[in-house]
């Protein structure tokens, strides 16, 4: 149950922040938070990461529904001692649903976090995107650690 509450928390934070951006910022407006590093930027994206697959809403609807169903099934089947994996899946579930809500309501995703990393203008993202990336990152680390542990046991 706690993992669904984590996903719900991500969805709420994501949707509230997007609402605030839409209400209080003009499209294309940039507000510096940390000069040359972090900006609030009102942006819309009809595609996926880096703007790929622009306007393919039905594709995103189908893929997101399949991902959400898969995440829920996987969360249900994982044993309770897999807390980090469940946490990662809950972040991914919240992120997927947060962006899905945007696509359903607006036919685009509201993005607003704009970062420059070593002068590279990273694609603008949102809370849902952050949760997805962190969730995937946790799974990657868990997978690497598990592989290392299996390798040590086989030696």
C-alpha positions in Angstrom: 0.0 0.0 0.0 2.8 2.4 0.9 4.2 2.1 -2.7 0.9 3.3 -4.2 0.9 6.2 -1.8 4.4 7.1 -3.0 3.1 7.0 -6.6 0.2 9.1 -5.6 2.5 11.6 -4.0 4.5 11.9 -7.2 1.4 12.4 -9.2 0.1 15.1 -6.9 3.4 17.0 -6.8 3.8 16.6 -10.6 0.3 17.9 -11.3 0.4 20.8 -8.8 3.7 22.0 -10.1 2.5 21.8 -13.7 -0.7 23.7 -12.7 1.4 26.5 -11.2 3.5 26.8 -14.3 0.5 27.0 -16.5 -1.2 29.5 -14.2 1.7 31.8 -13.4 4.1 31.6 -16.4 3.8 32.6 -20.0 4.6 29.8 -22.5 8.4 30.2 -23.3 9.1 32.3 -20.2 12.3 31.6 -18.3 12.9 32.4 -14.7 16.5 31.9 -13.5 16.9 30.0 -10.2 20.7 29.5 -10.4 22.2 31.5 -13.2 23.7 29.4 -16.0 22.5 26.2 -14.3 18.8 26.0 -13.3 15.8 27.8 -14.7 12.0 27.5 -14.5 11.0 27.4 -18.2 7.4 27.1 -19.3 7.5 24.6 -22.2 5.2 22.1 -23.8 6.1 18.8 -25.4 3.8 16.7 -27.7 6.4 13.9 -27.9 8.7 11.9 -25.6 12.1 12.6 -24.2 14.1 15.0 -26.3 11.0 15.8 -28.3 11.0 12.5 -30.2 7.8 11.1 -31.7 6.0 14.5 -31.7 2.2 14.3 -31.9 2.0 10.5 -31.5 -0.6 10.7 -28.8 -2.4 7.4 -29.5 1.0 5.6 -29.4 1.7 7.2 -26.0 -1.7 6.3 -24.7 -1.3 2.7 -25.5 2.3 2.4 -24.4 1.6 4.2 -21.1 -1.4 2.0 -20.3 0.7 -1.1 -20.9 3.6 0.3 -18.8 1.2 1.2 -15.9 -0.4 -2.2 -16.0 3.0 -3.9 -16.1 4.3 -1.8 -13.2 1.2 -2.6 -11.1 1.4 -6.3 -11.8 5.1 -6.3 -11.0 4.6 -4.4 -7.8 2.0 -6.9 -6.7 4.1 -9.9 -7.5 7.4 -8.7 -5.9 8.1 -10.1 -2.4 7.9 -7.6 0.5 11.7 -7.9 1.1 12.3 -6.2 -2.3 11.7 -2.7 -0.9 14.1 -0.8 -3.1 12.7 -2.4 -6.2 9.2 -1.6 -5.1 10.2 2.0 -4.4 11.7 2.3 -7.8 8.6 0.9 -9.5 6.4 3.3 -7.4 8.4 6.2 -8.7 8.1 5.0 -12.2 4.3 4.4 -11.8 3.8 8.0 -10.4 5.9 9.4 -13.2 4.1 7.5 -16.0 0.7 8.4 -14.7 1.7 12.1 -14.2 2.7 12.5 -17.8 -0.3 10.4 -18.9 -2.7 12.8 -17.3 -1.1 15.7 -19.2 -1.4 13.8 -22.5 -5.1 13.0 -21.8 -6.1 16.5 -20.6 -3.8 18.7 -22.8 -2.5 16.4 -25.7 1.0 17.5 -24.6 3.2 17.3 -21.5 4.0 20.4 -19.5 7.7 20.7 -18.8 9.4 23.4 -16.7 12.7 22.3 -15.2 15.6 23.6 -17.5 19.2 22.7 -16.5 22.5 23.5 -18.0 25.1 20.9 -17.2 28.6 21.9 -18.2 27.1 24.3 -20.7 24.9 21.6 -22.2 21.3 22.7 -22.3 19.6 19.5 -21.1 16.1 18.9 -22.4 13.4 20.6 -20.3 11.6 18.1 -18.0 9.2 17.9 -15.1 8.6 16.1 -11.8 7.1 13.0 -13.5 10.2 12.7 -15.8 12.4 13.0 -12.7 10.6 10.3 -10.9 10.8 8.0 -14.0 14.6 8.6 -14.3 15.3 8.1 -10.6 13.2 4.9 -10.6 15.1 3.5 -13.7 18.4 4.6 -12.1 17.6 2.7 -8.9 16.7 -0.4 -10.9 19.9 -0.1 -12.8 22.0 0.1 -9.6 20.0 -2.9 -8.1 20.6 -4.9 -11.2 24.4 -4.1 -11.2 24.6 -5.0 -7.5 22.7 -8.2 -8.0 25.0 -9.2 -10.9 28.1 -8.5 -8.8 26.7 -10.5 -5.9 25.9 -13.5 -8.2 29.4 -13.3 -9.7 31.0 -13.3 -6.3 28.9 -16.3 -5.2 29.8 -18.3 -8.3 33.6 -17.8 -7.8 
